[in-house]
Amino acid sequence: MASPKLKAMTDLPVAAGLPDARPHVLYVAWGYPPSRGAGMYRALATANGFAREGWRVTVLTATRETFERLNGTDPEAETSIHPDIKVVRIPFDPDRGEGDLAKWSRLRIFSPLLWNGLRWLRALAGFPEVAYGSWRRPLAAAAQSIHEADPVSLVVGTANPNVDFVPGDHLYRRFGVPYVMDHRDAWHLNVYTGKRVGSRRSRSNRLERRMLDHAIEAWFVNAPIRDWHAQNHPERANRFHVVANGFDPAFLDRSKIEKRTRPADLTVGYLGTIYGPIPLRETLEGWRLARQRSSVLASASLVFRGRLGHFAEPDPEAAALLDEFRDDRVIYAGPVSKTQVSAVYSEFDLLLLIISRSRYVTSGKVFEYAATGLPIAALHDPISAATSVLDGYPSLFAADEVSAEAFAHAIVAASEFAATMTNHEILAAQEWAQHLARDEQLLPRITALSELIGNGVGA
Amino acid sequence: MIRSIVVIIGSRHDASQLSALAGEPSRLQQLIESSTDGVSVTLISNGLDRPIPGLAAHVNLAATQPSAIDRVLSRLGATALFRRLATFPIGRLLNSMGPVDAGRVFWRTVRGSRDAMEALAAADIAIAADMPAVRTAWKALRAQRVTEAYYDHRATSLGITFGIPTARN
């Protein structure tokens, strides 16, 4: 529901030749559809949320070809962009990931390491972020062009990459446009170790501090990350908000899960990125133990769906580890388009929530898992931020520590529940999870910003 | 017209490390799938022992004798120095510019093999599937032995995640 002020503005007739009175948000996201990266869904939902609430939305992102080169694409996700959103795509580091050897310089052939090192040094001179710093100038120039053609009322940048904050900073300093910093991760907090990244006096720490000083709001995905930033910037803490991730109802047809016909053999599933910090080996060893201990699992399969690592090239270590457990009916069935997740979940009888140990890591999949209503074996350290998200979930079977033994115990308990669960129980769990929908997290902030901009903040 | 593609894998890694279980479709796969008249794929490798059905030919250089330059460099201790330098970042940077860099060694091996040079000359397109193969593919392009050359690490999935059709239905 749009705020009253904004509603009044959007109700104004837009006569031919008259400027559109609705506020204009410039949303900056490197990873926007058709990017296949995990952060893309938050970007997609946020921009769509602003459009639905009556804002004029321009998204500034990278060209489609960038994602084909670097991290893979999910073309179907592009069809989910709100039709009123204007998408401005600018090239990102065309040399990186270039496969055509006719375009490689002699220096790159002579020593790819030297060539890459020199490029990184040049990029760092522009912005203190390895691999993305070179995007600073094109982003600032594009943002200024957009603003000059159609004045921007608010900039929202979503990171990482942190260079996405540049347009907000640039338009604020040049034209006084307010901006929001949306941290999907954290710039100077290592969310896995809990330690500060770099020295407090480093160039990038100072830059973030300056940006936070002037941001109208900063968003964080969970309370522990927000609190860490509030401790470090106490004078700005009242502008820091939690905008948690959530599941996207548009991509998750829960009726498919509820009405599915359960086969005789259980299919245990994991859907998400499979990468280094998750306790994959403990999970696989726990799975092996669980199969030895429970007759329910004797003919069950464990199916992994998702990307192997964060890059286009699959992570060979994760692949080798999965392969090692092939004889235990462990199957890797490849990545899944977001538009296919309902079909994939409908094939699973219970889910393994495998996430890394950190009080700062929630993981995006916890919301989607809960939304399915399926039993969840939570295979992670209880310290994880995901623990509080699932607190109260009706069919949760959580391990009390990270070990093959504890994981086996949780898998057996969840499997035995899954073998007899009813559709009624699935529905009840789905209902419980309703508050975890992404819009429930985003709407309060969009509404608040509508009020602020409607009241002329930053004008 | 049937297009001829030569895939080059220059590293001496265990074959299992060169497998991609899934991911984006490779340039090689796209070329195969977009070809109306079919493709002929030849492989030049440095010891890949995985069976790959559908290959027109496989030139395996694992047993090829090192070039005279490489024998001399080895006697002078360059290979030992290379191993030592490979243990730290600046050393690896120096290695990448030196004469025993894997790409340079592999190119000299290819140049010394008549079968490999004939495979390059017969191809329309060269695809380097790993970094050590890049110099060879680039040299083939510069010498106009091939008309197109690409670096495509996903092509290491050759024979694992996709087959090689010889003609389209």
Boltz contact constraints between the chains, C-beta under 6 A:
constraints:
  - contact:
      token1: [A, 72]
      token2: [B, 24]
      max_distance: 6.0
  - contact:
      token1: [A, 99]
      token2: [B, 27]
      max_distance: 6.0
  - contact:
      token1: [A, 99]
      token2: [B, 150]
      max_distance: 6.0
  - contact:
      token1: [A, 99]
      token2: [B, 151]
      max_distance: 6.0
  - contact:
      token1: [A, 99]
      token2: [B, 152]
      max_distance: 6.0
  - contact:
      token1: [A, 100]
      token2: [B, 150]
      max_distance: 6.0
  - contact:
      token1: [A, 101]
      token2: [B, 137]
      max_distance: 6.0
  - contact:
      token1: [A, 101]
      token2: [B, 138]
      max_distance: 6.0
  - contact:
      token1: [A, 101]
      token2: [B, 141]
      max_distance: 6.0
  - contact:
      token1: [A, 101]
      token2: [B, 149]
      max_distance: 6.0
  - contact:
      token1: [A, 101]
      token2: [B, 151]
      max_distance: 6.0
  - contact:
      token1: [A, 109]
      token2: [B, 138]
      max_distance: 6.0
  - contact:
      token1: [A, 111]
      token2: [B, 96]
      max_distance: 6.0
  - contact:
      token1: [A, 111]
      token2: [B, 97]
      max_distance: 6.0
  - contact:
      token1: [A, 113]
      token2: [B, 93]
      max_distance: 6.0
  - contact:
      token1: [A, 113]
      token2: [B, 96]
      max_distance: 6.0
  - contact:
      token1: [A, 312]
      token2: [B, 24]
      max_distance: 6.0
  - contact:
      token1: [A, 313]
      token2: [B, 153]
      max_distance: 6.0
  - contact:
      token1: [A, 314]
      token2: [B, 20]
      max_distance: 6.0
  - contact:
      token1: [A, 314]
      token2: [B, 21]
      max_distance: 6.0
  - contact:
      token1: [A, 314]
      token2: [B, 23]
      max_distance: 6.0
  - contact:
      token1: [A, 316]
      token2: [B, 17]
      max_distance: 6.0
  - contact:
      token1: [A, 319]
      token2: [B, 21]
      max_distance: 6.0
  - contact:
      token1: [A, 332]
      token2: [B, 21]
      max_distance: 6.0
  - contact:
      token1: [A, 334]
      token2: [B, 22]
      max_distance: 6.0
